Amino acid sequence: MKKSLHKVLALVLAGAMLVGMTACGAEKTAQPETTGTKTEETAPAQEATETAEEQTAVAGMDGWTKFDSQVTLKIPVYDRGGSSNGVADVVNNDWTAWVQEQFGDAWNVKVEYVPITRSDVLTTYALLAADQNLPTICAEYDYPKMTQWINDGYLVPYDMEQFKTVAPTYYQRMVDSGLVGMTQVGGEDYLAFGTRAYGFSTYSWATFYRLDWVKAAGYDKFPEKLSDQIECFKKIKELGLCEYPLGGTRVTGAGVDQNHAYRDYPQDEVLWATTGDYGIPALSTEAQKRELKVINEEYNLGLIDPEFYLKETADAQADFINGKSFQWGTYLSSTISTLESFYAENPNGEVGLMVCPGYVTDDAYHWSTAYRAGLNLGAYVGFSSMASEEEKLAAMMYLEWLAQPETLFTFQWGVEGKNFEYVDGDPVAISTEGMGHNSNVDYWMLVEAIKSIGDIKKDCAAISPQNLPVDFTEDIIANYNGQLDVYNKGFANVDCYFSTAIEAEAEYAPVLYSKYEEYRNQLTMCPVEEFDALYDELSQKYLKDGYQAVIDGRKAAFDAGQGTHLK
């Protein structure tokens, strides 16, 4: 596995990540300070230089000094809506108070958390920018969003030498994960990176399903092939177990309807680079047509709720609990309230976890278990163009403090005896009482995407939901191993990464998200015999709506050597 991961990283880092455009309207910053001690503005240049040399003599926290005047540090945190995760206010709770006490008070920094609507990140940041109130750190999981923010002037370059001195622990994590070569856009360092263990795999995401219904339909587990899955859903409906087994929700925004399972492999490199990204749905491609044609068939078979376009994520969650849908997906953690609610509502119900069976194909639908792989890369981190030099310095200090093993461990595991206990020397979660979503991940995501002990079996056990009638640990491990098989056989590819902002993406993405939802709804609900003609018609509209400009922009960047390669 290590050899394969290193090969992928080498391919990515061998890509262009060297040249591109600088941020719109962002000026190159002056040489920043490296500790909280201010240099007198009236001091001669020579004295200032000597002071800077003294301040950078010691790397890491031992070289820091407390700010003379309080500095405000604004940190983004996802607001996922509601208080089901046990923390009603994501910007004001016991953990935010702990950060202020442990970090803020120690260095004379006022830490303020800024809520970011998880389902509409771009709009939230745009409103903050318009109000001249961007957080000091801007962070996201998607590369196109970061390059868009660079293009829009939200982010500024930072001094890598200063960063290495102020935050050596954080920097070394990037080095160890092979990510340092990706920090530059337009020849300047704009990005820093959190890390992700087992980056090629999506094992920390799971889809739970009604195993009792599957057994009633005549199967011992969820079928491996798509054609068999559809037959299973039809049988569940015929038996009267569920009116609309596949339920359904609104489909909008970035990352919806990813078509990797319907692509031709090996992929055409230009098609992959221009239409194969995570962000903008690829309407007009053959792979997207195949995927949506299956969805259209499922809708016309009565497997999808006719009012799916009115439903939100919370509705899907409620439908699963109340026996109105077959499946429900989520990131794994030791406590999953939806499953607890399910068993309370359905004491005789039986839940299974969908396991990737390895590489499997189904010629009937041009379908396979191929999926979108990632890198050992978690969140993308940038520094706001609206922040002062001291505020950016405080942000670097915060990243270093957060990356300290003791800080990260406490944030991820909580309080011994309350949230976890040690078993054979390893922490084991027992409760997420008082912790935020998925073990506080939205607070420590700047350092890591998922918590890891360093052993895949132990890591799977650590995120297996507890206090349920079923232990899902072995299924989580099996799902990881199945994905590893798909990856090792070459059917899990990383997206193309561009070292320049694609201006057409920034310009057209919002309208394309809206148009895709509109067109996708039409394609889902049209009669089967009308699908092909309608897909061709709406594809042409979508291209004119801006997708052709996006394709052309990516193609120009790829031809200019500003993109990574598939092989």
C-alpha positions as CSV (number, residue, x, y, z in Angstrom):
1,M,0.0,0.0,0.0
2,K,2.8,2.5,0.9
3,K,4.4,1.9,-2.5
4,S,1.1,2.7,-4.3
5,L,0.5,5.8,-2.2
6,H,4.0,7.1,-2.8
7,K,3.5,6.5,-6.5
8,V,0.4,8.6,-6.6
9,L,1.9,11.4,-4.6
10,A,5.0,11.4,-6.8
11,L,2.8,11.8,-9.9
12,V,0.9,14.7,-8.3
13,L,4.0,16.5,-7.2
14,A,5.6,16.0,-10.5
15,G,2.8,18.0,-12.0
16,A,3.0,21.7,-12.8
17,M,2.1,23.3,-9.4
18,L,4.7,25.9,-10.3
19,V,3.1,28.8,-12.2
20,G,-0.2,30.5,-12.5
21,M,-1.9,33.7,-11.7
22,T,-1.6,35.8,-8.5
23,A,-4.6,36.9,-6.4
24,C,-6.7,39.6,-7.9
25,G,-6.0,42.8,-6.2
26,A,-3.7,41.2,-3.5
27,E,-0.4,43.0,-2.9
28,K,2.7,41.1,-1.9
29,T,3.0,41.4,1.8
30,A,5.9,42.9,3.7
31,Q,8.3,40.6,5.6
32,P,6.2,39.7,8.7
33,E,7.4,39.3,12.2
34,T,7.9,35.8,13.6
35,T,6.9,36.4,17.3
36,G,4.3,38.4,19.1
37,T,6.8,41.1,20.0
38,K,6.4,44.2,18.0
39,T,9.4,46.0,16.5
40,E,9.2,49.8,17.1
41,E,8.0,51.6,14.0
42,T,10.6,54.3,14.5
43,A,13.5,51.9,14.8
44,P,16.2,52.1,12.1
45,A,16.2,49.5,9.4
46,Q,19.4,47.9,10.7
47,E,18.0,47.6,14.3
48,A,14.8,46.1,12.9
49,T,16.9,43.5,10.9
50,E,18.9,42.5,14.0
51,T,15.7,42.2,16.0
52,A,14.2,39.9,13.4
53,E,17.3,37.7,13.4
54,E,17.1,37.4,17.2
55,Q,13.4,36.5,17.0
56,T,13.9,33.7,14.5
57,A,16.8,32.1,16.4
58,V,14.5,29.5,18.0
59,A,12.0,27.6,16.0
60,G,8.6,26.6,17.4
61,M,6.7,27.5,20.6
62,D,9.9,28.0,22.5
63,G,10.7,31.0,20.3
64,W,7.4,32.7,20.8
65,T,6.7,35.8,22.9
66,K,3.4,37.1,24.1
67,F,1.8,39.9,22.0
68,D,2.2,43.3,23.7
69,S,-1.4,44.2,22.6
70,Q,-4.2,41.8,22.3
71,V,-4.6,40.4,18.8
72,T,-7.9,39.0,17.4
73,L,-7.7,35.7,15.6
74,K,-10.8,34.6,13.6
75,I,-11.1,30.9,13.0
76,P,-13.7,29.3,10.7
77,V,-15.8,26.5,12.0
78,Y,-18.6,24.6,10.1
79,D,-22.1,25.3,11.3
80,R,-24.0,22.2,10.3
81,G,-27.3,23.4,11.6
82,G,-29.1,22.1,14.7
83,S,-27.7,20.9,18.0
84,S,-28.0,17.1,17.4
85,N,-24.2,16.8,17.9
86,G,-24.5,18.0,21.5
87,V,-23.1,21.5,21.0
88,A,-25.9,24.0,20.4
89,D,-23.6,26.9,19.6
90,V,-20.5,26.0,17.5
91,V,-18.8,29.4,18.3
92,N,-19.4,29.5,22.0
93,N,-19.1,26.3,24.0
94,D,-16.8,24.5,26.5
95,W,-14.3,23.7,23.7
96,T,-14.0,27.2,22.4
97,A,-13.5,28.4,26.0
98,W,-10.8,25.8,26.4
99,V,-9.0,27.1,23.3
100,Q,-9.2,30.7,24.6
101,E,-7.8,29.6,28.0
102,Q,-5.0,27.3,26.7
103,F,-3.9,29.2,23.6
104,G,-5.5,32.7,23.6
105,D,-4.8,33.7,27.1
106,A,-1.3,32.4,27.0
107,W,-0.3,34.6,24.0
108,N,-2.6,37.6,24.4
109,V,-4.8,36.5,21.5
110,K,-8.6,36.8,21.5
111,V,-9.9,33.8,19.6
112,E,-13.2,34.2,17.8
113,Y,-14.8,31.4,15.9
114,V,-16.7,32.3,12.7
115,P,-19.6,30.0,11.7
116,I,-19.5,28.8,8.1
117,T,-22.6,27.2,6.7
118,R,-21.5,23.8,5.7
119,S,-24.1,23.4,2.9
120,D,-23.2,26.7,1.3
121,V,-19.6,27.5,2.0
122,L,-19.0,29.8,-1.0
123,T,-22.0,32.1,-0.1
124,T,-20.9,32.4,3.5
125,Y,-17.4,33.4,2.6
126,A,-18.6,35.8,-0.1
127,L,-20.9,37.5,2.4
128,L,-18.0,37.8,4.9
129,A,-15.7,39.2,2.2
130,A,-18.3,41.8,1.2
131,D,-18.6,42.8,4.8
132,Q,-14.8,43.1,5.0
133,N,-14.9,40.5,7.8
134,L,-13.2,37.3,6.4
135,P,-11.8,35.0,9.1
136,T,-8.0,35.2,9.5
137,I,-7.7,31.6,8.3
138,C,-9.8,30.6,5.3
139,A,-10.1,26.8,5.0
140,E,-11.9,24.3,2.9
141,Y,-11.7,20.6,1.7
142,D,-11.9,21.5,-2.0
143,Y,-9.0,22.8,-4.1
144,P,-11.2,24.7,-6.6
145,K,-12.7,26.8,-3.8
146,M,-9.2,27.8,-2.7
147,T,-8.1,28.9,-6.2
148,Q,-11.3,30.8,-6.6
149,W,-10.6,32.7,-3.4
150,I,-7.1,33.4,-4.5
151,N,-8.5,34.7,-7.8
152,D,-11.1,36.8,-5.9
153,G,-8.4,38.3,-3.7
154,Y,-9.5,36.7,-0.5
155,L,-6.1,35.2,0.2
156,V,-2.5,36.5,0.2
157,P,0.8,34.7,-0.1
158,Y,2.7,33.9,3.0
159,D,6.4,33.7,3.9
160,M,7.3,30.0,4.0
161,E,10.5,30.6,5.9
162,Q,8.5,32.4,8.6
163,F,6.0,29.6,8.6
164,K,8.7,27.0,9.0
165,T,10.0,28.9,12.0
166,V,6.8,29.7,13.7
167,A,5.0,26.4,13.0
168,P,7.7,23.7,12.5
169,T,5.5,20.9,13.8
170,Y,2.7,21.7,11.3
171,Y,5.2,22.2,8.5
172,Q,6.8,18.8,9.2
173,R,3.5,17.1,9.0
174,M,3.1,18.5,5.5
175,V,6.6,17.3,4.6
176,D,5.9,13.8,5.9
177,S,2.7,13.6,3.9
178,G,4.4,14.8,0.7
179,L,2.4,17.9,0.4
180,V,4.9,20.8,0.5
181,G,5.3,20.8,-3.3
182,M,1.6,21.8,-3.7
183,T,1.7,25.0,-1.6
184,Q,2.3,27.3,-4.5
185,V,-0.1,29.0,-6.9
186,G,1.3,31.4,-9.4
187,G,4.8,30.8,-8.1
188,E,4.0,32.0,-4.5
189,D,3.1,30.1,-1.4
190,Y,-0.6,30.6,-0.8
191,L,-1.7,27.2,0.7
192,A,-0.9,25.2,3.8
193,F,-2.4,21.7,4.4
194,G,-3.9,19.6,7.0
195,T,-3.3,15.9,6.5
196,R,-5.4,12.8,6.0
197,A,-4.5,9.3,7.0
198,Y,-5.2,6.6,4.3
199,G,-5.9,9.4,1.9
200,F,-6.8,7.2,-1.0
201,S,-9.7,5.6,0.9
202,T,-13.1,7.0,2.0
203,Y,-13.5,4.4,4.7
204,S,-14.5,7.0,7.3
205,W,-17.7,7.5,5.4
206,A,-20.3,4.8,5.7
207,T,-23.8,4.0,4.2
208,F,-26.1,2.1,6.6
209,Y,-29.0,0.1,5.2
210,R,-32.0,-2.0,6.2
211,L,-30.4,-5.5,6.4
212,D,-33.8,-6.9,7.6
213,W,-35.4,-5.7,4.4
214,V,-32.6,-7.2,2.2
215,K,-33.1,-10.5,3.9
216,A,-36.9,-10.3,3.4
217,A,-36.2,-9.7,-0.3
218,G,-34.2,-12.9,-0.5
219,Y,-30.6,-11.7,-0.1
220,D,-28.2,-12.4,2.7
221,K,-26.4,-9.1,2.3
222,F,-26.6,-6.0,0.2
223,P,-26.0,-7.1,-3.4
224,E,-22.6,-6.4,-5.1
225,K,-23.8,-5.6,-8.6
226,L,-26.0,-2.6,-9.5
227,S,-28.5,-4.7,-11.5
228,D,-29.0,-6.9,-8.4
229,Q,-29.4,-3.9,-6.2
230,I,-32.2,-2.5,-8.3
231,E,-34.0,-5.9,-8.2
232,C,-33.6,-5.9,-4.4
233,F,-35.1,-2.4,-4.2
234,K,-38.0,-3.5,-6.4
235,K,-38.7,-6.5,-4.2
236,I,-38.7,-4.4,-1.1
237,K,-41.3,-2.2,-2.6
238,E,-43.4,-5.1,-3.8
239,L,-43.4,-6.6,-0.3
240,G,-44.8,-3.3,1.1
241,L,-41.8,-2.8,3.4
242,C,-41.2,0.7,2.0
243,E,-43.1,2.8,-0.5
244,Y,-40.0,4.6,-1.9
245,P,-36.9,2.6,-0.8
246,L,-34.4,5.0,-2.3
247,G,-36.0,8.1,-0.6
248,G,-34.3,11.1,-2.1
249,T,-33.2,14.7,-1.3
250,R,-32.5,17.9,-3.2
251,V,-29.4,17.7,-5.3
252,T,-27.5,21.0,-5.3
253,G,-24.1,22.5,-4.9
254,A,-20.6,21.2,-5.4
255,G,-19.7,17.5,-5.4
256,V,-23.1,16.0,-6.3
257,D,-23.6,13.1,-8.6
258,Q,-20.0,12.1,-8.9
259,N,-19.8,9.7,-11.9
260,H,-16.6,7.7,-11.3
261,A,-18.6,4.4,-11.2
262,Y,-19.8,5.0,-14.8
263,R,-16.6,6.2,-16.4
264,D,-14.5,4.3,-19.1
265,Y,-11.3,3.0,-17.7
266,P,-8.5,3.7,-18.2
267,Q,-9.7,7.2,-18.4
268,D,-8.9,9.6,-21.3
269,E,-6.5,12.1,-19.7
270,V,-7.9,15.3,-21.3
271,L,-11.5,14.3,-20.4
272,W,-10.4,13.5,-16.9
273,A,-8.7,16.9,-16.5
274,T,-11.5,19.0,-18.0
275,T,-14.6,17.3,-16.7
276,G,-13.5,14.9,-14.0
277,D,-13.3,17.2,-10.9
278,Y,-15.2,16.9,-7.7
279,G,-16.8,20.4,-7.8
280,I,-19.0,21.1,-10.9
281,P,-21.3,18.3,-12.0
282,A,-20.2,17.0,-15.5
283,L,-23.5,17.3,-17.4
284,S,-22.8,16.7,-21.1
285,T,-20.4,13.8,-20.5
286,E,-21.2,10.2,-21.3
287,A,-20.5,9.1,-17.7
288,Q,-22.9,11.6,-16.3
289,K,-25.5,10.4,-18.8
290,R,-25.1,6.8,-17.7
291,E,-25.5,7.8,-14.0
292,L,-28.5,9.9,-14.5
293,K,-30.2,7.3,-16.8
294,V,-30.0,4.8,-13.9
295,I,-31.6,7.4,-11.6
296,N,-34.3,8.1,-14.1
297,E,-35.0,4.3,-14.3
298,E,-35.2,4.1,-10.5
299,Y,-37.6,7.0,-10.4
300,N,-39.9,5.5,-13.0
301,L,-39.8,2.2,-11.1
302,G,-41.3,4.1,-8.1
303,L,-38.1,3.6,-6.0
304,I,-37.5,7.4,-5.5
305,D,-39.8,9.7,-3.6
306,P,-41.7,11.9,-6.1
307,E,-41.1,14.9,-3.9
308,F,-37.3,14.3,-3.5
309,Y,-36.6,17.8,-4.8
310,L,-38.3,19.3,-1.7
311,K,-36.3,17.4,0.8
312,E,-33.2,18.4,2.7
313,T,-30.5,16.3,4.5
314,A,-32.4,16.3,7.8
315,D,-35.5,14.9,6.0
316,A,-33.5,12.0,4.7
317,Q,-32.2,11.3,8.2
318,A,-35.7,11.3,9.5
319,D,-37.0,9.1,6.7
320,F,-34.4,6.4,7.6
321,I,-35.3,6.5,11.3
322,N,-39.0,6.3,10.5
323,G,-38.8,3.4,8.0
324,K,-39.4,5.5,4.9
325,S,-36.1,4.9,3.2
326,F,-33.7,2.0,2.8
327,Q,-30.3,3.8,3.4
328,W,-28.6,6.7,5.1
329,G,-24.9,7.8,4.9
330,T,-22.7,9.7,7.3
331,Y,-19.2,10.1,8.5
332,L,-18.3,7.5,11.2
333,S,-17.8,8.3,14.8
334,S,-18.1,6.4,18.1
335,T,-21.6,8.0,18.7
336,I,-24.1,8.3,15.9
337,S,-27.3,9.7,17.2
338,T,-29.3,8.8,14.1
339,L,-28.6,5.1,14.6
340,E,-29.5,5.4,18.3
341,S,-32.8,7.0,17.2
342,F,-33.3,4.3,14.6
343,Y,-33.0,1.5,17.1
344,A,-35.2,3.3,19.6
345,E,-37.9,3.7,16.9
346,N,-37.3,0.2,15.4
347,P,-36.2,-2.2,18.2
348,N,-36.6,-5.2,16.0
349,G,-34.9,-3.5,13.0
350,E,-31.6,-4.8,11.6
351,V,-29.0,-2.4,10.1
352,G,-26.1,-3.3,7.9
353,L,-23.1,-1.3,6.7
354,M,-22.4,-1.3,2.9
355,V,-19.0,-2.9,2.2
356,C,-17.1,-2.3,-0.9
357,P,-16.6,-5.8,-2.3
358,G,-13.4,-4.9,-4.2
359,Y,-13.4,-4.2,-7.9
360,V,-16.7,-5.4,-9.3
361,T,-18.3,-4.5,-12.7
362,D,-21.8,-4.7,-14.1
363,D,-21.9,-4.5,-17.9
364,A,-25.7,-4.1,-17.9
365,Y,-25.2,-0.5,-16.7
366,H,-21.6,0.2,-17.6
367,W,-21.1,0.4,-13.9
368,S,-18.3,-0.6,-11.5
369,T,-17.1,0.0,-7.9
370,A,-14.6,2.7,-9.1
371,Y,-14.5,5.7,-6.9
372,R,-12.8,9.1,-6.4
373,A,-9.5,8.7,-4.6
374,G,-7.9,11.5,-2.6
375,L,-4.4,12.2,-1.3
376,N,-2.9,12.3,2.2
377,L,-4.4,15.8,2.2
378,G,-7.1,17.1,4.5
379,A,-8.1,20.7,4.7
380,Y,-6.6,23.5,2.5
381,V,-5.6,26.4,4.6
382,G,-5.0,30.0,3.5
383,F,-4.5,33.4,5.1
384,S,-6.9,36.3,4.7
385,S,-6.0,39.3,2.7
386,M,-7.9,41.3,5.2
387,A,-5.8,40.2,8.2
388,S,-2.9,42.3,9.6
389,E,0.6,40.9,9.9
390,E,0.1,40.3,13.6
391,E,-3.2,38.5,13.0
392,K,-1.5,36.2,10.3
393,L,1.3,35.5,12.8
394,A,-1.3,34.6,15.4
395,A,-2.9,32.3,12.9
396,M,0.5,30.5,12.3
397,M,1.0,30.2,16.0
398,Y,-2.5,28.7,16.4
399,L,-1.8,26.1,13.7
400,E,1.4,25.1,15.5
401,W,-0.3,24.9,18.9
402,L,-3.2,22.8,17.4
403,A,-0.6,20.5,15.8
404,Q,1.0,19.6,19.2
405,P,0.3,16.0,19.9
406,E,-1.2,16.7,23.4
407,T,-3.5,19.4,22.0
408,L,-4.7,17.4,19.1
409,F,-5.3,14.3,21.3
410,T,-7.4,16.2,23.8
411,F,-9.4,17.9,21.1
412,Q,-10.0,14.6,19.3
413,W,-10.6,12.3,22.3
414,G,-12.0,14.6,25.0
415,V,-11.8,13.8,28.7
416,E,-10.5,10.5,30.0
417,G,-13.3,8.7,31.9
418,K,-16.0,10.8,30.3
419,N,-15.3,10.6,26.6
420,F,-12.7,7.8,26.3
421,E,-10.8,5.2,28.3
422,Y,-7.5,3.4,27.7
423,V,-7.7,-0.3,26.7
424,D,-4.3,-2.0,26.3
425,G,-2.7,1.3,26.0
426,D,-4.9,2.7,23.3
427,P,-7.7,5.2,23.7
428,V,-11.2,3.9,23.1
429,A,-14.2,6.3,22.8
430,I,-17.0,5.6,25.2
431,S,-19.1,8.8,24.8
432,T,-19.2,12.0,22.8
433,E,-21.0,13.9,25.5
434,G,-20.2,17.6,25.2
435,M,-18.2,17.1,22.0
436,G,-18.9,18.7,18.6
437,H,-19.7,17.0,15.4
438,N,-17.7,13.8,14.8
439,S,-15.4,14.1,17.8
440,N,-14.9,17.9,17.3
441,V,-13.6,17.5,13.8
442,D,-14.7,20.9,12.6
443,Y,-12.3,22.5,15.2
444,W,-9.2,20.3,14.5
445,M,-9.7,19.8,10.7
446,L,-7.0,22.4,10.1
447,V,-4.5,19.8,11.2
448,E,-6.1,16.4,10.4
449,A,-9.1,15.3,8.4
450,I,-9.7,12.2,10.5
451,K,-8.2,11.1,13.8
452,S,-5.7,8.2,13.5
453,I,-3.9,6.0,15.9
454,G,-1.7,4.8,13.1
455,D,-3.0,1.3,12.7
456,I,-5.9,0.8,10.3
457,K,-7.7,-1.9,12.4
458,K,-7.4,0.3,15.5
459,D,-8.5,3.3,13.5
460,C,-11.5,1.5,12.2
461,A,-12.4,0.4,15.7
462,A,-12.0,4.0,17.0
463,I,-14.7,5.3,14.6
464,S,-17.1,2.3,14.9
465,P,-20.3,3.5,16.6
466,Q,-20.8,2.3,20.1
467,N,-23.8,1.4,22.3
468,L,-25.7,-0.3,19.5
469,P,-27.0,-3.8,19.0
470,V,-24.4,-4.4,16.3
471,D,-20.6,-3.9,16.2
472,F,-19.7,-2.5,12.8
473,T,-15.9,-2.7,13.3
474,E,-15.3,-5.7,11.0
475,D,-17.5,-4.2,8.3
476,I,-15.6,-0.9,8.4
477,I,-12.3,-2.8,8.0
478,A,-13.7,-4.9,5.2
479,N,-14.9,-1.8,3.4
480,Y,-11.4,-0.3,3.7
481,N,-9.9,-3.5,2.3
482,G,-12.4,-3.5,-0.6
483,Q,-11.5,0.0,-1.5
484,L,-7.8,-0.8,-1.3
485,D,-8.4,-3.6,-3.9
486,V,-10.2,-1.1,-6.2
487,Y,-7.4,1.4,-5.7
488,N,-4.5,-1.0,-6.3
489,K,-6.2,-2.2,-9.5
490,G,-6.2,1.4,-10.8
491,F,-9.9,2.2,-10.6
492,A,-9.7,5.0,-8.0
493,N,-8.1,8.1,-9.4
494,V,-7.2,11.5,-7.9
495,D,-8.7,14.6,-9.5
496,C,-6.6,16.9,-11.7
497,Y,-5.1,19.7,-9.6
498,F,-4.3,23.0,-11.3
499,S,-1.7,25.4,-10.2
500,T,-3.7,28.4,-11.4
501,A,-7.2,29.6,-10.7
502,I,-9.6,28.6,-13.5
503,E,-11.4,32.0,-13.9
504,A,-14.4,30.4,-15.6
505,E,-15.0,28.2,-12.6
506,A,-15.2,31.2,-10.3
507,E,-17.5,33.0,-12.8
508,Y,-19.9,30.2,-13.7
509,A,-19.9,27.8,-10.8
510,P,-22.8,29.3,-8.9
511,V,-25.1,29.4,-12.0
512,L,-24.0,25.9,-13.0
513,Y,-24.9,24.5,-9.5
514,S,-28.4,26.1,-9.9
515,K,-28.9,25.0,-13.5
516,Y,-27.7,21.4,-12.7
517,E,-30.3,21.1,-10.0
518,E,-33.0,22.3,-12.4
519,Y,-31.9,20.0,-15.3
520,R,-31.2,17.1,-13.1
521,N,-34.7,17.2,-11.7
522,Q,-36.1,17.2,-15.2
523,L,-33.9,14.3,-16.2
524,T,-34.9,12.3,-13.1
525,M,-38.6,12.7,-13.6
526,C,-39.0,12.5,-17.4
527,P,-40.4,9.3,-19.0
528,V,-37.7,6.7,-19.7
529,E,-38.2,6.9,-23.5
530,E,-37.6,10.7,-23.4
531,F,-34.4,10.6,-21.4
532,D,-31.8,10.4,-24.2
533,A,-33.2,13.3,-26.2
534,L,-33.7,15.4,-23.1
535,Y,-30.2,14.7,-21.9
536,D,-28.8,15.9,-25.3
537,E,-31.0,19.1,-25.2
538,L,-30.1,20.0,-21.6
539,S,-26.4,19.2,-22.1
540,Q,-26.3,21.9,-24.8
541,K,-28.0,24.4,-22.5
542,Y,-25.6,23.5,-19.7
543,L,-22.6,24.0,-21.9
544,K,-23.9,27.4,-22.9
545,D,-24.7,28.3,-19.3
546,G,-20.9,28.3,-18.7
547,Y,-19.7,24.7,-18.6
548,Q,-18.0,24.9,-22.0
549,A,-16.1,27.9,-20.7
550,V,-15.0,25.9,-17.7
551,I,-13.9,23.0,-19.9
552,D,-12.0,25.4,-22.2
553,G,-10.3,27.1,-19.2
554,R,-9.2,23.8,-17.8
555,K,-8.0,22.6,-21.2
556,A,-5.9,25.8,-21.6
557,A,-4.3,25.4,-18.2
558,F,-3.7,21.7,-18.8
559,D,-2.1,22.4,-22.2
560,A,0.1,25.1,-20.5
561,G,1.5,22.5,-18.1
562,Q,-0.4,23.9,-15.1
563,G,-2.2,20.7,-14.2
564,T,-1.3,17.3,-12.7
565,H,-1.4,14.2,-14.9
566,L,-3.3,11.0,-14.7
567,K,-0.4,8.7,-15.5
